[in-house]
Each structure stands twice: as structure tokens, then as C-alpha cells.
């Protein structure tokens, strides 16, 4: 469950935020009652760019290799 805190409170309590993050799972920092940023545990985030790309891959879209093959075939014909 997300915990919402003000930016001022976040700055003041920053040293204690690690424990709060373990309890709540994520912290959403607000400025003037609007979300400013979200803090999530590092372990839950994909560790590298390729992992992130694989996690959000759209199966309906053609793969890069498939696109490359199509482009090569078009160049051969032209």
C-alpha cells in the first residue's frame, strides 16, 4: 500500500525513509497536494535496460529482428 507524504516531511525524515519504504512498499511524495515523485525499493525495479524493455514488451508489435529482415527483403527487391 502506498504511503503519501509531503516533500517537506520527506526531506526532514529522509534518514528514516528506508524503514518506511520496507513497511509501505512505495512512498509517493507530494508538493502542493500533487504527486511529485515516487520512491520504490530497488529490488522491485528491473536491474538493467534490457530487463525493463523485456518487461514492457508488446507482443502485438513486431520484433526488431523481424523488422530488420523485412527491410533487407525490401532492399533486395528494389
C-alpha positions as CSV (number, residue, x, y, z in Angstrom):
1,X,0.0,0.0,0.0
2,X,1.3,3.4,-1.0
3,X,2.2,6.0,1.6
4,X,1.7,9.7,0.8
5,X,3.9,12.3,2.4
6,X,4.7,16.0,1.7
7,X,8.1,16.9,0.2
8,X,8.9,18.8,3.4
9,X,8.3,15.8,5.5
10,X,10.3,13.6,3.1
11,X,13.3,16.0,3.4
12,X,13.0,16.1,7.2
13,X,12.6,12.3,7.6
14,X,14.9,11.1,4.8
15,X,17.2,9.1,7.1
16,X,14.2,7.1,8.3
17,X,12.6,6.6,4.9
18,X,14.3,3.2,4.2
19,X,12.3,1.6,7.1
20,X,9.2,3.3,6.0
21,X,9.7,2.1,2.4
22,X,10.0,-1.5,3.7
23,X,6.7,-1.2,5.5
24,X,4.7,0.6,2.9
25,X,6.2,-0.8,-0.4
26,X,6.3,2.7,-2.0
27,X,6.3,6.3,-1.0
28,X,4.6,9.0,-3.1
29,X,6.0,12.5,-2.4
30,X,3.6,15.4,-2.8
31,X,4.2,19.0,-3.4
32,X,1.2,21.3,-3.0
33,X,-1.0,18.2,-2.9
34,X,0.1,16.9,-6.3
35,X,2.4,13.9,-6.8
36,X,6.0,15.0,-7.3
37,X,7.7,11.6,-7.5
38,X,7.5,8.0,-6.3
39,X,10.1,6.1,-4.3
40,X,10.2,2.3,-4.7
41,X,12.5,-0.3,-3.4
42,X,15.4,-1.0,-5.7
43,X,14.9,-4.8,-5.7
44,X,11.4,-4.3,-7.3
45,X,12.8,-2.4,-10.3
46,X,14.4,-4.2,-13.3
47,X,18.1,-4.1,-12.9
48,X,19.1,-3.1,-16.4
49,X,17.6,-1.6,-19.5
50,X,17.1,-4.8,-21.4
51,X,15.2,-6.3,-18.5
52,X,12.9,-3.2,-18.5
53,X,12.4,-3.5,-22.2
54,X,11.5,-7.2,-21.9
55,X,9.1,-6.4,-19.1
56,X,7.1,-3.9,-21.1
57,X,7.4,-5.7,-24.5
58,X,4.3,-5.6,-26.6
59,X,3.6,-8.9,-28.2
60,X,1.4,-7.3,-30.9
61,X,4.4,-5.3,-32.2
62,X,7.0,-6.9,-34.5
63,X,10.4,-7.7,-33.0
64,X,13.4,-5.7,-34.1
65,X,14.9,-8.7,-35.8
66,X,11.7,-9.2,-37.8
67,X,11.7,-5.6,-38.8
68,X,15.3,-5.9,-39.9
69,X,14.5,-8.9,-42.1
70,X,11.6,-7.1,-43.7
71,X,13.8,-4.1,-44.5
72,X,16.5,-6.3,-46.1
73,X,13.9,-8.1,-48.2
74,X,12.6,-4.7,-49.4
75,X,16.1,-3.5,-50.3
76,X,16.7,-6.7,-52.3
77,X,13.6,-6.2,-54.3
78,X,14.3,-2.6,-55.0
